[in-house]
Amino acid sequence: MFVAPANTDLLLSEAQKQQLYLKLVEQLNKDFALANEPLDFPEGSTPIEIKIGLHEKIYFLIQHKFAEYLNLLYIIDVPEKEIKSLNGSDIAELSEQVAFLILKREWQKVWFRNRY
């Protein structure tokens, strides 16, 4: 049964522990490219680089390219109710929470593909 880790750090360490970290990075790169917002994390990216880079990209999209941000969420298939439950008063905090939701959904895809 799939149980998502509680935060970004736990999620990334779980991906490493299950030796699916590279697959997670590949999935992130693939889905961002599909949304025409490439991330291009190299294979050797550390978890902290992934966490910071993803947060910065989401922050930028919310601030400057909101339609593309919404399209990205749709392509990745982040549940709308989870996005709506977030507090949007602080954009930096919001972008961090959205980055976690994106990672969580991408991790779910990678985990299921590996498991089944």
PASEBA-1860 file (N, C-alpha, C; in nm, 3 decimals):
! residues 116
1> MFVAPANT> 0.084/-0.119/0.000/0.000/0.000/0.000/0.088/0.125/0.000 ~ 0.049/0.222/-0.080/0.127/0.345/-0.091/0.093/0.440/0.023 ~ 0.197/0.481/0.096/0.181/0.584/0.198/0.286/0.690/0.170 ~ 0.239/0.812/0.142/0.332/0.920/0.109/0.403/0.969/0.235 ~ 0.532/0.995/0.226/0.605/1.054/0.339/0.547/1.190/0.378 ~ 0.574/1.233/0.501/0.510/1.352/0.557/0.569/1.485/0.508 ~ 0.691/1.482/0.456/0.750/1.607/0.407/0.852/1.578/0.297 ~ 0.902/1.684/0.237/0.993/1.672/0.123/1.120/1.594/0.159
9> DLLLSEAQ> 1.179/1.625/0.273/1.304/1.558/0.311/1.284/1.407/0.328 ~ 1.175/1.369/0.395/1.147/1.226/0.415/1.118/1.158/0.281 ~ 1.047/1.228/0.194/1.013/1.172/0.063/1.140/1.145/-0.017 ~ 1.230/1.243/-0.023/1.353/1.226/-0.100/1.443/1.118/-0.040 ~ 1.448/1.108/0.093/1.531/1.004/0.152/1.468/0.865/0.131 ~ 1.336/0.858/0.130/1.268/0.732/0.101/1.296/0.688/-0.043 ~ 1.294/0.783/-0.135/1.325/0.752/-0.276/1.467/0.697/-0.288 ~ 1.560/0.758/-0.214/1.698/0.709/-0.216/1.707/0.570/-0.156
17> KQQLYLKL> 1.639/0.550/-0.043/1.643/0.421/0.026/1.590/0.309/-0.065 ~ 1.485/0.338/-0.142/1.427/0.237/-0.231/1.495/0.234/-0.368 ~ 1.603/0.311/-0.381/1.681/0.319/-0.505/1.595/0.362/-0.624 ~ 1.503/0.455/-0.597/1.415/0.509/-0.701/1.437/0.660/-0.718 ~ 1.541/0.711/-0.657/1.568/0.856/-0.661/1.588/0.905/-0.804 ~ 1.669/0.832/-0.883/1.694/0.873/-1.022/1.565/0.871/-1.103 ~ 1.481/0.771/-1.077/1.352/0.763/-1.147/1.265/0.883/-1.111 ~ 1.270/0.925/-0.986/1.193/1.041/-0.941/1.241/1.168/-1.012
25> VEQLNKDF> 1.372/1.185/-1.021/1.429/1.301/-1.090/1.389/1.297/-1.238 ~ 1.397/1.179/-1.300/1.357/1.165/-1.440/1.210/1.201/-1.460 ~ 1.124/1.157/-1.368/0.981/1.186/-1.377/0.955/1.335/-1.364 ~ 1.024/1.400/-1.272/1.010/1.545/-1.257/1.049/1.616/-1.387 ~ 1.167/1.582/-1.439/1.214/1.644/-1.563/1.116/1.621/-1.677 ~ 1.063/1.498/-1.686/0.972/1.462/-1.794/0.843/1.544/-1.786 ~ 0.781/1.551/-1.669/0.653/1.620/-1.656/0.667/1.771/-1.671 ~ 0.776/1.826/-1.621/0.798/1.970/-1.640/0.822/2.001/-1.788
33> ALANEPLD> 0.891/1.913/-1.858/0.913/1.932/-2.002/0.780/1.924/-2.078 ~ 0.692/1.832/-2.036/0.560/1.821/-2.099/0.479/1.950/-2.082 ~ 0.503/2.019/-1.973/0.433/2.146/-1.946/0.507/2.266/-2.007 ~ 0.611/2.239/-2.084/0.694/2.344/-2.145/0.757/2.437/-2.041 ~ 0.791/2.381/-1.928/0.861/2.453/-1.821/0.977/2.367/-1.773 ~ 1.076/2.342/-1.859/1.182/2.246/-1.825/1.259/2.281/-1.697 ~ 1.287/2.177/-1.622/1.369/2.190/-1.501/1.512/2.146/-1.529 ~ 1.527/2.034/-1.598/1.657/1.979/-1.635/1.750/1.957/-1.517
41> FPEGSTPI> 1.699/1.886/-1.416/1.788/1.846/-1.306/1.881/1.738/-1.359 ~ 2.014/1.755/-1.344/2.106/1.648/-1.388/2.089/1.525/-1.299 ~ 2.133/1.410/-1.351/2.119/1.284/-1.276/2.185/1.290/-1.139 ~ 2.292/1.365/-1.125/2.364/1.371/-1.000/2.312/1.475/-0.901 ~ 2.195/1.531/-0.926/2.140/1.633/-0.837/2.116/1.577/-0.697 ~ 2.156/1.654/-0.598/2.135/1.611/-0.460/1.991/1.642/-0.419 ~ 1.942/1.576/-0.314/1.807/1.605/-0.266/1.786/1.753/-0.232 ~ 1.886/1.818/-0.176/1.871/1.959/-0.140/1.861/2.045/-0.267
49> EIKIGLHE> 1.936/2.007/-0.372/1.926/2.079/-0.500/1.788/2.062/-0.561 ~ 1.734/1.942/-0.551/1.599/1.916/-0.602/1.497/1.998/-0.524 ~ 1.508/1.994/-0.393/1.413/2.066/-0.306/1.416/2.216/-0.334 ~ 1.533/2.274/-0.338/1.547/2.420/-0.360/1.508/2.458/-0.503 ~ 1.557/2.381/-0.600/1.528/2.411/-0.740/1.379/2.404/-0.771 ~ 1.313/2.303/-0.718/1.170/2.288/-0.739/1.093/2.402/-0.673 ~ 1.131/2.436/-0.551/1.067/2.546/-0.479/1.082/2.677/-0.555 ~ 1.202/2.705/-0.604/1.226/2.829/-0.678/1.145/2.834/-0.807
57> KIYFLIQH> 1.137/2.720/-0.877/1.063/2.715/-1.003/0.914/2.740/-0.978 ~ 0.858/2.679/-0.875/0.715/2.697/-0.843/0.690/2.841/-0.802 ~ 0.778/2.896/-0.721/0.765/3.036/-0.678/0.761/3.129/-0.800 ~ 0.854/3.106/-0.893/0.860/3.188/-1.014/0.731/3.174/-1.096 ~ 0.684/3.052/-1.113/0.563/3.029/-1.192/0.441/3.097/-1.129 ~ 0.428/3.087/-0.998/0.314/3.151/-0.930/0.321/3.302/-0.949 ~ 0.440/3.358/-0.936/0.458/3.502/-0.945/0.441/3.557/-1.087 ~ 0.497/3.486/-1.187/0.511/3.544/-1.320/0.438/3.471/-1.432
65> KFAEYLNL> 0.405/3.343/-1.411/0.344/3.265/-1.519/0.234/3.176/-1.461 ~ 0.129/3.240/-1.411/0.028/3.165/-1.335/-0.045/3.063/-1.423 ~ -0.077/3.097/-1.546/-0.146/3.002/-1.635/-0.059/2.877/-1.658 ~ 0.071/2.897/-1.675/0.163/2.784/-1.694/0.173/2.700/-1.566 ~ 0.167/2.768/-1.451/0.167/2.699/-1.322/0.046/2.606/-1.313 ~ -0.072/2.659/-1.348/-0.195/2.577/-1.343/-0.186/2.460/-1.441 ~ -0.132/2.485/-1.559/-0.114/2.379/-1.657/-0.019/2.271/-1.605 ~ 0.086/2.311/-1.538/0.181/2.216/-1.479/0.111/2.126/-1.377
73> LYIIDVPE> 0.032/2.187/-1.290/-0.041/2.108/-1.189/-0.134/2.008/-1.255 ~ -0.196/2.049/-1.365/-0.286/1.961/-1.438/-0.209/1.845/-1.500 ~ -0.096/1.875/-1.564/-0.016/1.770/-1.630/0.038/1.670/-1.528 ~ 0.084/1.720/-1.415/0.138/1.631/-1.311/0.026/1.556/-1.240 ~ -0.095/1.613/-1.244/-0.214/1.553/-1.183/-0.212/1.566/-1.031 ~ -0.177/1.687/-0.985/-0.183/1.714/-0.842/-0.331/1.732/-0.806 ~ -0.380/1.662/-0.702/-0.522/1.673/-0.667/-0.564/1.817/-0.636 ~ -0.670/1.861/-0.702/-0.718/1.998/-0.687/-0.757/2.029/-0.542
81> KEIKSLNG> -0.818/1.933/-0.475/-0.860/1.960/-0.337/-0.740/1.984/-0.244 ~ -0.627/1.921/-0.273/-0.507/1.945/-0.192/-0.453/2.085/-0.216 ~ -0.458/2.131/-0.342/-0.412/2.267/-0.374/-0.505/2.368/-0.307 ~ -0.635/2.344/-0.315/-0.732/2.438/-0.259/-0.724/2.445/-0.107 ~ -0.673/2.340/-0.043/-0.665/2.340/0.103/-0.546/2.420/0.157 ~ -0.456/2.462/0.067/-0.337/2.537/0.110/-0.372/2.683/0.137 ~ -0.296/2.743/0.227/-0.312/2.885/0.258/-0.222/2.965/0.165 ~ -0.283/3.050/0.082/-0.207/3.122/-0.018/-0.162/3.261/0.023
89> SDIAELSE> -0.166/3.292/0.153/-0.133/3.428/0.196/0.016/3.461/0.184 ~ 0.102/3.361/0.196/0.246/3.380/0.183/0.294/3.298/0.064 ~ 0.335/3.365/-0.043/0.369/3.296/-0.168/0.490/3.204/-0.150 ~ 0.587/3.246/-0.071/0.705/3.161/-0.049/0.664/3.030/0.019 ~ 0.579/3.040/0.121/0.532/2.921/0.192/0.443/2.836/0.101 ~ 0.356/2.903/0.027/0.267/2.832/-0.066/0.348/2.754/-0.169 ~ 0.449/2.817/-0.226/0.528/2.749/-0.329/0.604/2.630/-0.271 ~ 0.644/2.639/-0.146/0.710/2.526/-0.081/0.611/2.410/-0.063
97> QVAFLILK> 0.488/2.442/-0.022/0.386/2.339/-0.003/0.346/2.275/-0.136 ~ 0.334/2.357/-0.240/0.300/2.305/-0.373/0.414/2.217/-0.425 ~ 0.537/2.259/-0.403/0.652/2.178/-0.445/0.645/2.039/-0.379 ~ 0.605/2.035/-0.252/0.590/1.906/-0.184/0.478/1.824/-0.246 ~ 0.365/1.887/-0.277/0.254/1.815/-0.339/0.295/1.758/-0.476 ~ 0.372/1.835/-0.550/0.422/1.788/-0.679/0.515/1.668/-0.660 ~ 0.608/1.681/-0.568/0.700/1.570/-0.540/0.624/1.447/-0.494 ~ 0.525/1.468/-0.410/0.445/1.357/-0.358/0.374/1.283/-0.472
105> REWQKVWF> 0.316/1.359/-0.565/0.246/1.297/-0.678/0.345/1.226/-0.770 ~ 0.459/1.288/-0.795/0.560/1.225/-0.880/0.614/1.098/-0.814 ~ 0.635/1.103/-0.684/0.682/0.986/-0.610/0.580/0.873/-0.620 ~ 0.452/0.908/-0.611/0.346/0.808/-0.623/0.353/0.739/-0.759 ~ 0.373/0.816/-0.865/0.383/0.758/-1.000/0.501/0.662/-1.009 ~ 0.617/0.707/-0.961/0.739/0.626/-0.967/0.724/0.500/-0.883 ~ 0.670/0.514/-0.764/0.653/0.401/-0.671/0.562/0.296/-0.732 ~ 0.445/0.341/-0.785/0.352/0.245/-0.845/0.411/0.177/-0.966
113> RNRY> 0.479/0.251/-1.051/0.540/0.193/-1.172/0.643/0.087/-1.133 ~ 0.717/0.112/-1.028/0.817/0.017/-0.982/0.752/-0.105/-0.916 ~ 0.644/-0.082/-0.842/0.581/-0.187/-0.765/0.496/-0.281/-0.851 ~ 0.429/-0.225/-0.953/0.332/-0.308/-1.027/0.368/-0.322/-1.170
END
